[in-house]
Amino acid sequence: MLITEVQPGSNIVIIARTLDNQLEFKTVTGDVIQDKNMILAELIMQDEKLLTFKGHNVITDVMVPMEDANPQVFTNVEISLVKKPDGSIWYTLRTIAGSKTFNRRASFRCAVGTTTNIQFLNAHYEGIMKDVSNTGFGFICDETVPIETGQIVYANLEDYIERLDESFSFRLSGIVMNIVPMEKNRIKIGCRFNKDVPGIDKYIVTKERMRLKNTKGSKK
């Protein structure tokens, strides 16, 4: 996929990363400029300041969520500002390279299966935390929940491992990457973390270790 194939009005995520940090910002695309291998995108304001994505060692990628498919990611995208003839100012997103498919399954997914509280757009919904990895999480909820790709979602992960008498509690934050219909009027939501989750690696390792022990014990 080329960046000029992204349709005007599409929700996209600009990822600004350095060696130590990564931040993600949602915006919407505008005009496509074929002969310059670029598209326009709406400006992003934070604390009443315009984000310019300029800085030492800052690398910018662009993620395009897809319906019923894994998102596409353009890496090392050149981002500048342009003023259109009507006076409006937009980002220009330019790259000649094709996109790559982001595959959340490339990271080991740890099955969870606990109830969770989901929050977005100042509303709360109930769901089931299906799985978690070191890159994101998945949950199941009722199909009436008005969720869309590109939205930022918050979810609680609360789990108690009885065999170790150890409790785990996390506040997860991620961007909705895909929405898959399920039976019984439910949908499965896949999210990519947009913030680090301290301790999640320990939880995944511990949870999987206990699962393997329980599996071996049941075979005896």
C-alpha positions as a LaTeX table, in Angstrom:
\begin{tabular}{lrrr}
\hline
Residue & $x$ (\AA) & $y$ (\AA) & $z$ (\AA) \\
\hline
Met1 & 0.00 & 0.00 & 0.00 \\
Leu2 & 1.27 & 3.48 & $-0.91$ \\
Ile3 & 0.53 & 6.50 & 1.23 \\
Thr4 & $-1.33$ & 8.09 & $-1.67$ \\
Glu5 & $-3.81$ & 5.20 & $-1.49$ \\
Val6 & $-5.07$ & 6.42 & 1.89 \\
Gln7 & $-8.48$ & 7.92 & 1.23 \\
Pro8 & $-9.37$ & 11.51 & 2.29 \\
Gly9 & $-11.26$ & 11.52 & 5.58 \\
Ser10 & $-9.49$ & 8.41 & 6.91 \\
Asn11 & $-8.62$ & 8.13 & 10.60 \\
Ile12 & $-4.87$ & 7.71 & 11.04 \\
Val13 & $-2.40$ & 7.68 & 13.92 \\
Ile14 & 0.89 & 9.58 & 13.85 \\
Ile15 & 3.53 & 7.81 & 15.95 \\
Ala16 & 6.41 & 9.97 & 17.20 \\
Arg17 & 9.21 & 7.87 & 18.66 \\
Thr18 & 12.68 & 8.27 & 20.09 \\
Leu19 & 15.06 & 5.77 & 21.64 \\
Asp20 & 13.35 & 6.20 & 25.02 \\
Asn21 & 9.72 & 7.00 & 24.32 \\
Gln22 & 6.81 & 6.70 & 21.92 \\
Leu23 & 3.71 & 8.88 & 21.64 \\
Glu24 & 0.69 & 8.40 & 19.37 \\
Phe25 & $-1.69$ & 11.05 & 18.06 \\
Lys26 & $-4.94$ & 10.58 & 16.16 \\
Thr27 & $-5.81$ & 12.79 & 13.18 \\
Val28 & $-7.75$ & 12.70 & 9.90 \\
Thr29 & $-6.44$ & 12.79 & 6.33 \\
Gly30 & $-7.20$ & 15.45 & 3.74 \\
Asp31 & $-6.14$ & 15.85 & 0.12 \\
Val32 & $-4.01$ & 13.30 & $-1.74$ \\
Ile33 & $-1.14$ & 14.75 & $-3.82$ \\
Gln34 & $-0.09$ & 11.96 & $-6.14$ \\
Asp35 & 2.85 & 13.62 & $-7.92$ \\
Lys36 & 4.56 & 14.43 & $-4.59$ \\
Asn37 & 3.91 & 11.05 & $-2.92$ \\
Met38 & 2.12 & 12.68 & $-0.01$ \\
Ile39 & $-1.19$ & 13.30 & 1.66 \\
Leu40 & $-2.45$ & 16.06 & 3.92 \\
Ala41 & $-3.67$ & 15.62 & 7.49 \\
Glu42 & $-5.45$ & 17.82 & 10.01 \\
Leu43 & $-3.35$ & 19.63 & 12.60 \\
Ile44 & $-3.01$ & 18.32 & 16.15 \\
Met45 & $-3.09$ & 20.70 & 19.12 \\
Gln46 & $-1.85$ & 19.77 & 22.58 \\
Asp47 & $-2.02$ & 22.17 & 25.54 \\
Glu48 & $-3.07$ & 24.84 & 23.02 \\
Lys49 & 0.18 & 24.34 & 21.08 \\
Leu50 & 0.61 & 22.98 & 17.58 \\
Leu51 & 2.55 & 19.72 & 17.34 \\
Thr52 & 5.21 & 19.96 & 14.65 \\
Phe53 & 6.97 & 16.59 & 15.19 \\
Lys54 & 10.35 & 18.25 & 14.93 \\
Gly55 & 13.17 & 17.43 & 17.30 \\
His56 & 16.47 & 15.66 & 17.71 \\
Asn57 & 16.27 & 11.93 & 16.97 \\
Val58 & 12.47 & 12.01 & 16.50 \\
Ile59 & 11.18 & 9.45 & 14.01 \\
Thr60 & 7.60 & 9.64 & 12.78 \\
Asp61 & 5.51 & 6.73 & 11.52 \\
Val62 & 1.92 & 6.72 & 10.30 \\
Met63 & $-0.51$ & 3.93 & 11.17 \\
Val64 & $-3.70$ & 3.41 & 9.17 \\
Pro65 & $-6.37$ & 1.28 & 10.94 \\
Met66 & $-8.19$ & $-1.07$ & 8.57 \\
Glu67 & $-11.68$ & $-2.54$ & 8.76 \\
Asp68 & $-11.56$ & $-6.29$ & 9.45 \\
Ala69 & $-7.79$ & $-6.43$ & 8.86 \\
Asn70 & $-4.52$ & $-5.62$ & 10.58 \\
Pro71 & $-3.47$ & $-1.96$ & 10.34 \\
Gln72 & $-0.91$ & $-0.70$ & 7.83 \\
Val73 & 2.16 & 1.22 & 9.03 \\
Phe74 & 4.32 & 3.66 & 7.06 \\
Thr75 & 7.73 & 4.14 & 8.69 \\
Asn76 & 10.03 & 7.17 & 8.64 \\
Val77 & 7.37 & 9.49 & 7.21 \\
Glu78 & 8.46 & 13.06 & 6.49 \\
Ile79 & 6.06 & 15.49 & 8.18 \\
Ser80 & 5.97 & 19.22 & 7.38 \\
Leu81 & 3.43 & 22.04 & 7.31 \\
Val82 & 1.77 & 23.56 & 4.25 \\
Lys83 & $-0.60$ & 26.47 & 3.75 \\
Lys84 & $-3.33$ & 25.87 & 1.18 \\
Pro85 & $-4.65$ & 28.62 & $-1.12$ \\
Asp86 & $-7.71$ & 28.99 & 1.13 \\
Gly87 & $-5.43$ & 29.92 & 4.03 \\
Ser88 & $-5.82$ & 26.69 & 6.00 \\
Ile89 & $-2.73$ & 24.95 & 7.35 \\
Trp90 & $-2.21$ & 21.19 & 7.16 \\
Tyr91 & 0.41 & 18.57 & 7.81 \\
Thr92 & 2.04 & 17.02 & 4.77 \\
Leu93 & 2.85 & 13.32 & 5.19 \\
Arg94 & 5.34 & 12.17 & 2.58 \\
Thr95 & 6.99 & 8.82 & 1.84 \\
Ile96 & 7.76 & 6.84 & $-1.29$ \\
Ala97 & 7.98 & 3.56 & 0.63 \\
Gly98 & 5.07 & 1.16 & 0.85 \\
Ser99 & 3.40 & 0.25 & 4.12 \\
Lys100 & 3.94 & $-2.83$ & 6.25 \\
Thr101 & 1.27 & $-4.85$ & 8.00 \\
Phe102 & 1.24 & $-4.44$ & 11.75 \\
Asn103 & 0.66 & $-7.85$ & 13.28 \\
Arg104 & $-0.30$ & $-7.78$ & 16.97 \\
Arg105 & $-0.10$ & $-11.57$ & 16.95 \\
Ala106 & 3.68 & $-11.33$ & 16.44 \\
Ser107 & 3.87 & $-10.81$ & 20.19 \\
Phe108 & 2.93 & $-13.67$ & 22.50 \\
Arg109 & $-0.67$ & $-13.28$ & 23.65 \\
Cys110 & $-1.46$ & $-14.33$ & 27.19 \\
Ala111 & $-5.05$ & $-15.48$ & 27.77 \\
Val112 & $-6.72$ & $-13.58$ & 30.63 \\
Gly113 & $-10.51$ & $-14.15$ & 30.81 \\
Thr114 & $-11.40$ & $-11.69$ & 33.58 \\
Thr115 & $-14.15$ & $-9.07$ & 33.61 \\
Thr116 & $-13.08$ & $-5.54$ & 32.77 \\
Asn117 & $-14.37$ & $-1.99$ & 32.76 \\
Ile118 & $-13.86$ & $-0.21$ & 29.45 \\
Gln119 & $-13.81$ & 3.57 & 29.15 \\
Phe120 & $-13.79$ & 5.88 & 26.12 \\
Leu121 & $-15.48$ & 9.17 & 25.24 \\
Asn122 & $-16.33$ & 9.65 & 28.95 \\
Ala123 & $-18.54$ & 6.54 & 28.99 \\
His124 & $-18.07$ & 3.18 & 30.77 \\
Tyr125 & $-18.91$ & $-0.30$ & 29.51 \\
Glu126 & $-18.49$ & $-3.84$ & 30.80 \\
Gly127 & $-16.49$ & $-6.47$ & 28.94 \\
Ile128 & $-14.17$ & $-9.46$ & 29.19 \\
Met129 & $-10.40$ & $-9.04$ & 28.97 \\
Lys130 & $-9.56$ & $-11.74$ & 26.42 \\
Asp131 & $-5.78$ & $-11.49$ & 26.18 \\
Val132 & $-2.76$ & $-9.23$ & 26.64 \\
Ser133 & 0.74 & $-9.06$ & 25.17 \\
Asn134 & 3.65 & $-6.67$ & 25.55 \\
Thr135 & 2.30 & $-4.63$ & 22.62 \\
Gly136 & $-1.44$ & $-4.53$ & 23.26 \\
Phe137 & $-4.60$ & $-6.19$ & 24.51 \\
Gly138 & $-7.89$ & $-7.62$ & 23.34 \\
Phe139 & $-11.31$ & $-7.62$ & 24.95 \\
Ile140 & $-14.85$ & $-8.75$ & 24.18 \\
Cys141 & $-17.95$ & $-6.63$ & 24.65 \\
Asp142 & $-21.53$ & $-6.29$ & 23.45 \\
Glu143 & $-21.94$ & $-5.26$ & 19.81 \\
Thr144 & $-24.04$ & $-2.27$ & 20.90 \\
Val145 & $-20.94$ & $-0.59$ & 22.39 \\
Pro146 & $-20.33$ & 2.37 & 20.00 \\
Ile147 & $-16.61$ & 1.78 & 19.51 \\
Glu148 & $-14.63$ & 2.63 & 16.35 \\
Thr149 & $-11.14$ & 1.99 & 15.02 \\
Gly150 & $-8.68$ & 4.74 & 15.91 \\
Gln151 & $-10.31$ & 5.53 & 19.25 \\
Ile152 & $-8.27$ & 5.60 & 22.45 \\
Val153 & $-9.66$ & 3.13 & 24.98 \\
Tyr154 & $-8.89$ & 2.57 & 28.67 \\
Ala155 & $-9.46$ & $-0.77$ & 30.36 \\
Asn156 & $-8.78$ & $-2.34$ & 33.74 \\
Leu157 & $-6.94$ & $-5.64$ & 34.04 \\
Glu158 & $-7.51$ & $-7.18$ & 37.46 \\
Asp159 & $-6.35$ & $-10.73$ & 38.10 \\
Tyr160 & $-5.67$ & $-12.93$ & 41.11 \\
Ile161 & $-3.47$ & $-16.00$ & 40.72 \\
Glu162 & $-4.66$ & $-18.26$ & 43.53 \\
Arg163 & $-1.78$ & $-20.72$ & 43.34 \\
Leu164 & 0.68 & $-17.90$ & 44.14 \\
Asp165 & $-1.72$ & $-15.85$ & 46.28 \\
Glu166 & $-0.70$ & $-12.87$ & 44.14 \\
Ser167 & $-2.87$ & $-10.09$ & 42.74 \\
Phe168 & $-2.19$ & $-8.01$ & 39.63 \\
Ser169 & $-3.79$ & $-4.71$ & 38.70 \\
Phe170 & $-3.17$ & $-2.63$ & 35.57 \\
Arg171 & $-4.73$ & 0.38 & 33.89 \\
Leu172 & $-4.36$ & $-0.24$ & 30.15 \\
Ser173 & $-4.51$ & 2.43 & 27.47 \\
Gly174 & $-4.53$ & 1.67 & 23.77 \\
Ile175 & $-5.71$ & 2.57 & 20.29 \\
Val176 & $-8.40$ & 0.41 & 18.68 \\
Met177 & $-6.83$ & $-1.40$ & 15.73 \\
Asn178 & $-9.52$ & $-3.84$ & 14.69 \\
Ile179 & $-13.10$ & $-4.86$ & 15.48 \\
Val180 & $-14.20$ & $-8.42$ & 14.73 \\
Pro181 & $-17.85$ & $-9.60$ & 14.96 \\
Met182 & $-18.50$ & $-12.68$ & 17.10 \\
Glu183 & $-21.47$ & $-14.90$ & 17.82 \\
Lys184 & $-24.08$ & $-14.08$ & 20.49 \\
Asn185 & $-24.15$ & $-10.37$ & 19.52 \\
Arg186 & $-20.63$ & $-9.69$ & 20.73 \\
Ile187 & $-17.52$ & $-8.13$ & 19.18 \\
Lys188 & $-13.81$ & $-8.65$ & 19.80 \\
Ile189 & $-11.67$ & $-5.51$ & 19.99 \\
Gly190 & $-7.92$ & $-5.50$ & 19.38 \\
Cys191 & $-5.92$ & $-2.57$ & 20.78 \\
Arg192 & $-2.32$ & $-1.46$ & 20.57 \\
Phe193 & $-0.75$ & 0.10 & 23.66 \\
Asn194 & $-0.10$ & 3.82 & 23.39 \\
Lys195 & 1.53 & 3.97 & 26.83 \\
Asp196 & 4.03 & 1.74 & 28.61 \\
Val197 & 2.54 & $-0.64$ & 31.18 \\
Pro198 & 5.08 & $-1.24$ & 33.99 \\
Gly199 & 4.95 & $-4.82$ & 35.23 \\
Ile200 & 2.96 & $-6.28$ & 32.33 \\
Asp201 & 5.86 & $-8.50$ & 31.24 \\
Lys202 & 6.07 & $-10.04$ & 34.73 \\
Tyr203 & 2.33 & $-10.69$ & 34.71 \\
Ile204 & 2.44 & $-12.39$ & 31.30 \\
Val205 & 5.36 & $-14.63$ & 32.29 \\
Thr206 & 3.74 & $-15.52$ & 35.63 \\
Lys207 & 0.33 & $-16.21$ & 34.11 \\
Glu208 & 1.77 & $-18.45$ & 31.40 \\
Arg209 & 3.98 & $-20.32$ & 33.87 \\
Met210 & 0.96 & $-21.13$ & 36.02 \\
Arg211 & $-1.06$ & $-22.17$ & 32.97 \\
Leu212 & 1.65 & $-24.62$ & 31.93 \\
Lys213 & 1.87 & $-26.04$ & 35.45 \\
Asn214 & $-1.89$ & $-26.50$ & 35.59 \\
Thr215 & $-1.86$ & $-28.16$ & 32.17 \\
Lys216 & 0.84 & $-30.62$ & 33.20 \\
Gly217 & $-0.99$ & $-31.37$ & 36.45 \\
Ser218 & $-4.25$ & $-32.15$ & 34.65 \\
Lys219 & $-2.49$ & $-34.72$ & 32.44 \\
Lys220 & $-1.24$ & $-36.76$ & 35.38 \\
\hline
\end{tabular}
